[in-house]
């Protein structure tokens, strides 16, 4: 019997942070977006960690700016991110599917997980590695970590303002604390 953990967006935290650069970057902020709508599952069994897997899909239009800004600035940044950067009407989903996972036990019900898989973003699929920590408790799994991702590797346009005097760096930082509820499945 292996265990499947369905991810719960309501109980999880998943953010993306962009970093300002350029001649006037000192006057800009580095926006953080919360990922509000995603689905997926982690398959994991402590006794058979080699059989672990992760599959996850994010609704691209669900990213929501979390910074304290005026309503006008918030709406403009979110509009530009959806329409010009991510082009969510054309590319509505972002996905990751693991192809290989290495697991190291840290302590009882606590593991280091190194995943290799395929990330699909903006119509481009590329190999992606993710390092995380995974903890098991009564009926749930929690996986946390972070990763850096290059926008240009996926053909994503870097946002800019003031004629390019302020730009977003190519690297985005993803931070996640994903919670999944356990469901028993037959193997």
CORBEL-V601669 format. One record per backbone hydrogen bond with DSSP energy under -0.5 kcal/mol. NH is the residue of the N-H (numbers start at 0). CO is the residue of the C=O. If there is no record, write none. Layout:
nh=NH co=CO
nh=NH co=CO
This chain:
nh=1 co=184
nh=3 co=182
nh=4 co=41
nh=5 co=3
nh=5 co=180
nh=6 co=39
nh=7 co=178
nh=8 co=6
nh=10 co=7
nh=11 co=7
nh=12 co=176
nh=14 co=174
nh=15 co=32
nh=16 co=172
nh=17 co=30
nh=20 co=166
nh=23 co=164
nh=24 co=21
nh=26 co=23
nh=27 co=24
nh=30 co=28
nh=32 co=15
nh=33 co=63
nh=34 co=13
nh=35 co=33
nh=35 co=61
nh=37 co=35
nh=38 co=56
nh=40 co=54
nh=41 co=4
nh=42 co=52
nh=43 co=2
nh=43 co=41
nh=47 co=44
nh=48 co=45
nh=50 co=47
nh=51 co=48
nh=52 co=42
nh=54 co=40
nh=55 co=95
nh=56 co=38
nh=57 co=93
nh=58 co=36
nh=59 co=57
nh=59 co=91
nh=61 co=58
nh=62 co=59
nh=63 co=33
nh=65 co=31
nh=66 co=31
nh=68 co=66
nh=73 co=69
nh=74 co=70
nh=75 co=71
nh=76 co=72
nh=77 co=73
nh=78 co=74
nh=79 co=75
nh=80 co=76
nh=81 co=77
nh=82 co=78
nh=83 co=79
nh=84 co=79
nh=85 co=80
nh=87 co=81
nh=89 co=86
nh=90 co=86
nh=93 co=57
nh=94 co=119
nh=95 co=55
nh=96 co=117
nh=97 co=53
nh=98 co=115
nh=99 co=115
nh=101 co=113
nh=103 co=111
nh=105 co=109
nh=106 co=109
nh=109 co=106
nh=110 co=133
nh=111 co=103
nh=112 co=131
nh=113 co=101
nh=114 co=112
nh=114 co=129
nh=115 co=99
nh=116 co=127
nh=117 co=96
nh=118 co=116
nh=118 co=125
nh=119 co=94
nh=120 co=118
nh=120 co=123
nh=123 co=120
nh=125 co=118
nh=127 co=116
nh=129 co=114
nh=130 co=145
nh=131 co=112
nh=132 co=143
nh=133 co=110
nh=134 co=141
nh=135 co=108
nh=136 co=139
nh=139 co=136
nh=140 co=179
nh=141 co=134
nh=142 co=177
nh=143 co=132
nh=144 co=175
nh=145 co=130
nh=146 co=173
nh=148 co=171
nh=150 co=148
nh=150 co=169
nh=153 co=150
nh=154 co=151
nh=155 co=150
nh=156 co=84
nh=160 co=165
nh=163 co=160
nh=164 co=160
nh=164 co=161
nh=165 co=160
nh=166 co=20
nh=167 co=158
nh=168 co=18
nh=171 co=148
nh=172 co=16
nh=173 co=146
nh=173 co=171
nh=174 co=14
nh=175 co=144
nh=176 co=12
nh=177 co=142
nh=179 co=140
nh=180 co=5
nh=181 co=138
nh=182 co=3
nh=184 co=1
